[in-house]
Amino acid sequence: MKSIFLTATALFLGLCLGTEPSLAQETENGALRVFLDCRFCDNDHFRREVPFVNYVRDRQDAQVHVLATFQETGAGTEFAFTFIGLEDFAGREDTLRYNASNTDTNAEMRDGLVRIFLMGLIPYIAGTPVANRLQISYDAPAGVEQTAAQPEDDPWNFWVFRVSAGGNARGESRQRSNSFNGRLSANRVTEDWKIELRARGRVSRDEFEVSDTVTIVNNSHNYSFEGGIVRSLGIEHWAAGVGAEATASTFVNQDFVTRVAGILEYSVFPYSESTRRRLTILYRVGVARFNYEEITIFGVTEETRMEHALEVSYRVRQPWGDINANLEGETFLSDFSQHRLELGGGFNIRIIRGLRFNSFGSIARIKDQIFLPGAGIPEEEILLRRRQLGTDFRFFVNFGFSYTFGSIFNNVVNPRID
């Protein structure tokens, strides 16, 4: 038994410490060390397509830190790759952007990201031994020279539409459930205007056979329509708009609710910096019309209220990590005691080499549940979480940390038995 244990220990140590040449020996001396900081990238594909740099696990081992961010556009997504020079390249920073269309496949989007990544690395690779074997090619467009699209060139006038529908069903011998849902959206985004329209709905049915003679059936639905028009007031800092919504939900005792509000937003940082940092102050004021399924705790089935809200949002993503926070207060103008105050956010920060700490959550003071039914909520609907219960507060928190150590290199792709 002792000899078997010693043999297994020797085999394990041999696999971990010594049977293959190190990765540093396999890669070319002087290859650029890159830390790819991209949460949405296919890292294996990047390593396969750009194999002539050394990928490292921590920015402290890198010569170039590539920080990738993204934001939604009217017809797709804009990706920004910021190349931050370290060591000999300290002080240099470049940003390249890639716009992906909603109609692009995942493969097309992935190849576009790799192309931008490679283009951004070229100035840094130019001073390494790899540069002597690097070739740059250009695919000229066939026919006429291409220019940026103008509204008159687009038969859709920059409108983008999405439609989706689906459902699910599951069951056992004594319980069954099914649901169906659908979504429709229409967006138009230009430099000066943004128009967004969204409609969605969901219906569901649950059946539980409690005994041979008792079956609990629960039907629920949730419908909503949201629309907004936003106008830039000086592209870099101010925006104003009008928003409207119509909703119906059994969960919050709402037969039909409509809202219309005016919105004004100020961005402390220019909007052009929004992928890296953003601090905005938004004020909203409007009118809401409520129609309830059941008489509320205030003895009404319908009412009209004026309401307003103030929201401060902060988001930053830097080489050391990212932070986001949001503070919102909302109240009815007729009664400031009926209000809601909510603070939420999170962070993901590098503490030291290899050590990261992350946390996210929210806490809310809730005093605006004017929709609660006066007759109370049936016990089975409480257990099924089909109705909103009265509460004074709500909170949620999550936290964790991770520590990575070992080889600084991260080059090899091996998909076998994944």
C-alpha positions in Angstrom: 0.0 0.0 0.0 2.8 2.4 0.9 4.6 1.7 -2.5 1.3 2.5 -4.4 1.0 5.8 -2.5 4.6 6.8 -3.3 4.2 5.8 -6.9 1.0 7.9 -7.3 2.6 10.9 -5.5 5.7 10.7 -7.8 3.4 10.5 -10.9 1.4 13.5 -9.7 4.5 15.6 -9.0 6.0 14.6 -12.4 2.9 15.8 -14.2 2.8 19.1 -12.3 6.5 20.0 -12.2 8.5 18.5 -14.9 7.8 16.3 -17.9 7.3 19.1 -20.5 9.3 22.2 -21.4 7.8 25.3 -19.9 5.6 27.5 -22.0 8.1 30.3 -21.7 10.6 28.1 -23.5 8.1 27.2 -26.2 7.1 30.8 -27.1 9.5 33.1 -28.9 11.7 35.2 -26.8 10.6 38.9 -26.8 6.9 38.2 -27.7 4.6 40.9 -26.5 2.9 40.0 -23.2 -0.8 40.8 -23.3 -3.5 40.8 -20.6 -6.9 40.4 -22.4 -9.5 41.9 -20.0 -12.7 40.9 -21.9 -15.6 39.3 -20.2 -17.6 38.7 -23.4 -14.8 37.4 -25.7 -14.1 33.8 -26.8 -10.7 33.7 -25.3 -9.8 30.4 -27.0 -10.6 31.8 -30.4 -8.4 34.9 -29.7 -5.5 32.7 -28.7 -5.9 30.6 -31.8 -6.2 33.5 -34.2 -3.5 35.7 -32.6 -0.9 33.1 -31.4 2.2 35.3 -31.7 1.8 37.1 -28.4 2.1 35.8 -24.8 -1.3 35.9 -23.0 -0.8 36.4 -19.2 -3.3 36.0 -16.4 -2.6 39.2 -14.6 -2.1 42.8 -15.8 1.0 43.2 -13.6 2.8 40.7 -15.9 1.7 42.4 -19.1 3.2 45.0 -21.4 -0.2 45.8 -22.8 -3.5 45.7 -20.9 -6.5 45.4 -23.4 -9.7 46.5 -21.7 -12.8 45.7 -23.6 -16.2 47.3 -23.0 -19.5 47.5 -25.0 -22.7 49.5 -25.3 -26.0 48.9 -27.2 -26.7 50.9 -30.3 -29.9 51.3 -32.3 -29.0 48.5 -34.7 -26.5 46.4 -32.7 -23.6 46.8 -30.3 -20.6 49.0 -30.2 -17.5 47.3 -28.8 -14.5 49.4 -27.6 -11.0 48.0 -27.1 -8.7 50.2 -25.1 -5.0 49.3 -25.3 -3.2 50.5 -22.2 0.6 50.5 -22.4 2.6 49.2 -19.4 6.3 48.8 -18.7 8.2 50.2 -21.8 4.9 51.3 -23.2 3.7 53.2 -20.1 1.8 56.4 -21.0 0.5 55.1 -24.3 -3.2 54.5 -24.7 -5.2 53.8 -27.8 -8.9 53.0 -28.3 -10.5 51.2 -31.3 -14.2 50.6 -31.9 -16.1 47.9 -33.7 -19.8 48.0 -34.5 -21.7 44.7 -34.8 -25.1 44.5 -36.3 -28.1 42.7 -34.8 -28.1 40.5 -37.9 -24.5 39.4 -37.4 -23.9 35.8 -36.4 -21.8 35.0 -33.4 -19.0 33.9 -35.7 -19.1 37.1 -37.6 -19.1 39.2 -34.4 -16.2 37.1 -33.0 -14.1 37.5 -36.1 -14.7 41.3 -36.0 -13.6 41.5 -32.4 -10.4 39.6 -33.2 -9.7 41.9 -36.1 -9.9 45.0 -33.9 -7.8 43.3 -31.3 -5.1 42.5 -33.8 -5.2 46.0 -35.3 -4.7 47.6 -31.9 -1.7 45.4 -31.1 0.2 46.2 -34.2 1.9 49.4 -32.9 3.1 47.5 -29.8 4.2 44.4 -31.8 6.2 46.6 -34.1 9.1 46.8 -31.7 9.3 43.0 -31.0 11.0 40.2 -33.0 7.6 39.0 -34.2 7.3 42.2 -36.4 9.7 40.8 -38.9 7.3 38.0 -39.8 4.1 40.0 -39.6 2.2 40.7 -42.8 -0.6 43.2 -43.2 -3.1 42.8 -46.0 -6.1 44.9 -47.3 -9.2 43.7 -49.0 -10.3 46.5 -51.3 -14.1 46.8 -51.8 -15.3 45.9 -55.2 -16.7 48.7 -57.3 -17.3 52.2 -55.9 -15.6 53.7 -52.8 -17.7 53.2 -49.7 -18.7 56.0 -47.4 -20.6 56.1 -44.1 -24.3 55.4 -44.4 -26.6 58.4 -44.6 -30.4 58.4 -43.8 -31.3 58.7 -47.5 -29.2 55.5 -48.1 -31.3 53.5 -45.7 -34.8 52.3 -46.8 -35.6 51.6 -43.1 -34.5 55.1 -42.0 -32.5 53.6 -39.1 -35.4 51.7 -37.6 -34.6 48.2 -36.2 -37.4 45.7 -35.3 -37.2 42.6 -33.2 -39.9 39.9 -32.7 -39.7 36.9 -30.5 -42.2 34.4 -29.0 -41.8 31.2 -27.0 -43.2 29.0 -24.3 -42.6 26.0 -22.0 -44.5 23.2 -20.5 -43.5 20.7 -17.8 -45.2 18.3 -15.5 -45.2 15.4 -13.2 -48.0 13.0 -12.1 -49.5 15.5 -9.6 -48.4 18.9 -10.9 -48.3 20.7 -14.3 -47.4 24.1 -15.5 -47.1 25.9 -18.8 -46.4 29.5 -19.9 -46.2 31.5 -23.1 -44.5 34.8 -23.8 -43.8 37.2 -26.6 -41.8 40.4 -27.2 -41.8 43.1 -29.8 -39.4 46.1 -30.0 -38.8 48.9 -32.4 -35.8 51.3 -32.1 -34.3 54.2 -34.0 -31.0 55.7 -32.8 -29.2 58.7 -34.4 -26.8 61.2 -33.0 -29.5 63.5 -31.9 -32.6 61.3 -31.4 -33.3 58.0 -29.7 -36.7 56.3 -30.0 -37.4 53.0 -28.2 -40.7 51.1 -28.2 -41.1 47.7 -26.4 -44.1 45.4 -25.8 -44.0 42.1 -24.0 -46.5 39.7 -22.4 -46.5 36.5 -20.5 -49.4 34.2 -19.4 -49.0 31.1 -17.2 -51.0 28.3 -15.6 -50.1 26.0 -12.7 -52.0 23.0 -11.4 -51.2 21.2 -8.2 -53.1 18.1 -7.1 -52.9 18.4 -3.3 -55.1 15.3 -2.7 -57.5 13.1 -4.7 -60.3 15.7 -4.3 -58.4 19.0 -4.1 -56.5 20.7 -7.0 -55.1 24.2 -6.8 -55.1 26.1 -10.1 -53.4 29.4 -10.5 -53.5 31.6 -13.6 -51.4 34.7 -14.0 -50.5 37.2 -16.6 -48.1 40.1 -17.1 -48.3 42.6 -20.0 -46.4 45.8 -20.6 -45.8 48.4 -23.3 -43.0 51.0 -22.9 -42.0 53.8 -25.2 -39.6 56.8 -25.0 -38.3 59.6 -27.2 -35.0 61.2 -26.2 -33.4 64.3 -27.6 -29.8 65.4 -27.2 -29.4 68.9 -25.7 -25.8 69.5 -26.4 -24.4 66.1 -27.3 -21.9 65.7 -24.5 -23.9 66.5 -21.3 -27.6 67.0 -21.5 -30.6 65.0 -22.8 -34.4 65.3 -22.4 -37.2 63.1 -23.3 -40.8 61.8 -22.8 -41.6 58.3 -21.7 -44.9 56.4 -21.5 -45.9 52.9 -20.4 -49.0 50.7 -20.0 -49.0 47.6 -17.8 -51.2 44.9 -16.4 -50.1 42.4 -13.8 -51.9 40.0 -11.5 -48.8 40.0 -9.3 -49.4 43.6 -8.1 -53.2 43.7 -8.4 -53.1 45.9 -11.5 -55.8 45.5 -14.1 -54.4 48.3 -16.2 -52.0 51.1 -15.4 -50.8 54.0 -17.7 -48.0 56.5 -17.1 -46.7 59.5 -19.0 -43.6 61.4 -17.8 -41.1 64.1 -18.9 -37.5 63.3 -18.3 -34.3 65.4 -18.0 -30.8 64.0 -17.6 -27.4 65.5 -17.0 -24.2 63.6 -17.5 -21.3 64.8 -15.4 -18.8 63.2 -17.8 -19.3 63.5 -21.6 -21.5 60.8 -23.1 -18.6 59.9 -25.4 -16.8 58.4 -22.3 -19.8 56.3 -21.2 -18.1 52.9 -21.9 -15.4 53.7 -19.3 -17.1 56.0 -16.8 -20.5 57.5 -16.4 -22.2 59.7 -13.7 -25.7 60.8 -14.5 -28.5 62.7 -12.7 -32.0 62.0 -14.0 -35.3 63.7 -12.9 -38.7 62.4 -14.0 -42.1 63.9 -13.4 -45.5 62.7 -14.7 -49.0 61.4 -14.2 -50.1 57.8 -13.6 -53.6 56.3 -13.9 -54.3 53.1 -11.9 -57.1 50.6 -12.4 -57.0 47.7 -9.9 -58.4 44.1 -10.1 -59.5 44.2 -6.5 -60.4 47.0 -4.0 -57.1 48.2 -2.5 -56.3 48.7 1.2 -57.3 52.4 0.6 -60.8 51.3 -0.6 -60.4 52.3 -4.3 -60.5 50.4 -7.5 -59.1 53.3 -9.6 -57.2 56.5 -9.1 -54.9 59.1 -10.7 -51.7 60.2 -9.1 -48.9 62.7 -9.9 -45.5 61.2 -9.3 -41.8 62.2 -9.7 -38.4 60.6 -9.2 -34.7 61.5 -8.9 -32.0 59.0 -9.9 -28.2 59.2 -9.6 -26.2 56.5 -11.5 -22.5 55.9 -11.4 -20.5 53.4 -13.4 -16.7 53.1 -14.0 -14.6 50.4 -15.5 -10.8 50.8 -15.2 -7.8 48.4 -15.3 -8.2 47.8 -11.5 -11.8 46.6 -11.9 -15.3 48.1 -12.1 -17.9 49.7 -9.9 -21.5 50.6 -10.5 -24.0 52.2 -8.1 -27.5 53.5 -8.4 -29.6 55.6 -6.0 -33.3 56.3 -6.8 -36.0 58.0 -4.9 -39.6 58.1 -6.0 -42.8 59.5 -4.4 -46.3 60.7 -5.2 -46.7 64.5 -5.2 -49.9 64.2 -3.3 -48.4 62.3 -0.3 -44.6 62.3 0.3 -45.1 59.7 3.0 -45.9 57.2 0.2 -42.4 56.8 -1.3 -39.7 54.4 -2.3 -35.9 54.8 -1.8 -33.5 52.2 -3.3 -29.8 51.9 -3.4 -28.1 49.2 -5.5 -24.8 48.4 -7.1 -21.8 46.2 -7.1 -18.0 46.0 -7.7 -15.4 43.7 -8.9 -11.9 44.8 -7.8 -8.4 43.4 -8.1 -6.8 43.6 -4.6 -3.4 42.3 -5.3 -1.9 40.0 -8.0 -4.4 37.2 -8.6 -6.8 38.2 -5.8 -10.2 39.6 -6.8 -13.1 40.6 -4.6 -16.7 41.1 -5.8 -20.0 42.0 -4.4 -23.4 43.2 -5.6 -26.8 43.9 -4.0 -29.5 46.3 -3.2 -31.6 47.7 -0.3 -34.9 49.5 -0.5 -37.2 51.3 1.8 -40.8 50.7 0.4 -43.7 52.9 1.4 -45.6 53.1 -1.9 -47.6 49.9 -2.2 -50.9 51.5 -2.9 -51.9 48.5 -5.0 -52.2 45.9 -2.1 -55.7 44.3 -2.1 -57.8 45.1 0.9 -59.3 41.6 1.2 -55.9 40.0 1.7 -54.1 37.4 -0.4 -55.1 33.7 -0.4 -52.6 31.4 1.3 -52.0 29.3 -1.9 -51.1 32.4 -3.9 -48.6 33.4 -1.1 -47.0 30.0 -1.2 -46.8 30.1 -5.0 -45.4 33.7 -4.9 -48.1 34.8 -7.3 -48.9 38.0 -5.4 -46.8 40.8 -4.0 -46.9 40.9 -0.1 -46.9 44.1 1.8 -43.4 45.0 3.1 -41.5 48.0 4.5 -38.1 47.0 3.0 -36.3 44.7 0.7 -32.7 43.7 0.5 -30.3 41.4 -1.4 -26.6 41.0 -1.1 -24.0 38.7 -2.7 -20.2 38.6 -2.3 -17.3 36.5 -3.1 -13.6 36.4 -3.8 -11.2 34.4 -6.0 -7.4 33.9 -5.9 -5.4 32.6 -8.9 -1.8 31.6 -8.7 0.7 29.6 -10.8 2.2 30.2 -14.2 1.7 33.7 -15.6 1.2 32.4 -19.2 -2.3 31.7 -20.6 -1.5 30.7 -24.3 -2.5 27.1 -24.8 -5.9 26.1 -26.2 -6.9 22.4 -25.5 -10.6 21.6 -26.0 -10.3 17.8 -25.4 -12.9 16.3 -23.1 -14.2 19.7 -22.1 
